[in-house]
Structure formats: C-alpha cells, structure tokens
Amino acid sequence: MELEEGLRVRLAADLRLAGSVTAAGGSAVEAGAAAGFLSLAAGCEGTVERVDEHVREQGPEVREYERLTSLLDSFGAHMPPASRRQAEEQVAALEPAWAAWQQDRRRVTVRVRFDNGLVLGDAPADVFTPAP
C-alpha cells in the first residue's frame, strides 16, 4: 500500500536514530559539538505529513544499456552478424546494472508526526504500515 499525506501509520520495526544534532531554527551547531541517539519502538503511531519520491539517476552503465538495446531494436536486423553479436554481448554484460537500477530507482521517504509529538523526516516509507 502506498502511503499518503494524512494517513495514520504504525512503525513496523524498532528504529535507532544516531548521529549529530542540528538546531531546528537553522542556526549551525559546531560540527561534532553534540551527538546522541534516539530509539523508537515498533508500534509507535503517527500521521504522515509529507511523502517524497526520489528517483535515482541513471549511471553510465544504465545509459549504455538503454543505448545498445535501442540500437539493437532499431537496426539489429540490418547489422552485420559480428557487430550484432558484439552488441548483444555488451547488453548481456550490462544487464545486471540495468536490473539493479530498475529495482532501486524509486525510493519513497515520509515525514511522520508521532502521537507523542516527535517528528521523523526523510524516513524510508517501508518502515511504516497503515495503522488499524
């Protein structure tokens, strides 16, 4: 199920947030001056405030895969056999990069305001489930 703004959600797994602390007002905190961690238990409920979709850019291998497959689709029947075979071998070698990009090209993050007032932003959408 796709998450959308206003949807009640529940945290599906325990989370541990760790790292540097930054002031919310935009004033810079000296690097390394403050650090900490926060644990959130599975089952915490809140409301989705924002949903952001991020599309991963194509790397050079993915672009080359698309170029070669387009070339083969358009002109493969008219290419000399050795050239066609070479292009097919290159496509086969680039197929793992293409498959990985296809699987991971879309990433969805959410901003959730939990019932206790805590706000979690840029969280992977897949750590939440719709609340009953």
N, C-alpha and C positions, 0 to 999 in steps of 0.2 A: 504494500500500500504506500502511496506517495504521501508525504507529509505536506501540510499546507498551513498557512497562517491561521491562527485561532483554534487549531486542533489541540485537544488535550492529549498529552503524551506521558508515557512512563519510561523511565530509564531501564533498559533491558539488561544492563551489566554494571557491576561495580566499576567506578572510574577513579583514577588517581591523577589529579592535575598537579604538575610540578613545574617550577621554573621561576623566572624573575617576576617581580611585581612592578606594575606600572600604574601611576596615578591616573584615575579616570578623567580628571579635568584637563588632561593634555600636558600638564607640566611634567617635564622629564625628571625621572628619578635616576640618580647616578648609577651607571651600569654596575651590576653586582652588589649594589647597596642593600637590596632587600631580595630575599628569596624565600620560598616556602612551598608547601603543598597542601592540597585540599582533597579529601576523599568524599565521594558521593556514592551512596549505596543504591544498588539496584532497587527499583520500586518507587524511587522519588518521582513525584508527578509535577507537571507544569503545563504551560501553554506555549505553543510555538508562536513566536513574534515575527520571525522572518525566515524565509527559505532562500538559499542562494545556490545556483547551479554553476559549477565550474567545469569548463571543457578544456581538457588537456590538449596542448598544442601538438601538432604532428612533428615528429622528429624527422631527420633526413632519410632514415630507412623507410619510414611510412610513406613519405612523399615519393621516394623512388619506387616503392611497391606499387603505388597508385599510377605512377607514370608508365611503368612497364606493363602493368595489366591493361591499361588503356591502349597502349601501343599494340599489344597482342590482340586485344579485342577488335581494334580498328583495322590493323594491317597484317595480322598474323598469318592469314591465309595466303597473302601475297609475298611474304618474306621468304628469302632463301632458307632452306631447311636448317643449315648450320646456324644462321642468325636467330631463327625462331627457337631452336633448341637452347642456344645460349641465353636468350631472354627468359625462357621457361625455367632454366636452372637458376637464374638470378631471382626470379619471382619466388621459387621454392625456398631459396636461402633466406629471403626477406619475409616469408610468411609468418614465422614466429613473432617478429616485431610488430607486424600488422595485427595479428591475433591479440597480442598483449595490449596494444593501443585500443582496439575495438572493445576489449573487456573493461579497461580502466579509463576510457576517455571522458566519461561523465562522472563527476563527483558532486554530491549534494551535501551542503552543510546547513545547519539550522542555528537559530538563536532561540533559546528556550528560557522563559522566566518560570523558575520553580515556585511552588506554593509558599516556600519559606522566604521568598524574596531574592534568592540567588539567581543571577543571570549567567547563563553559559552560552557564549557565542562561538561561531565557527566550529561547532561540534559536528562530527560525522552523523548524518541522518540515520544511519543503520544502527546506532546505539539506542535508538528510541523505538517504542512501539505505541500504537494508539492506546490510550487509557480507556478502560471499560466505562 
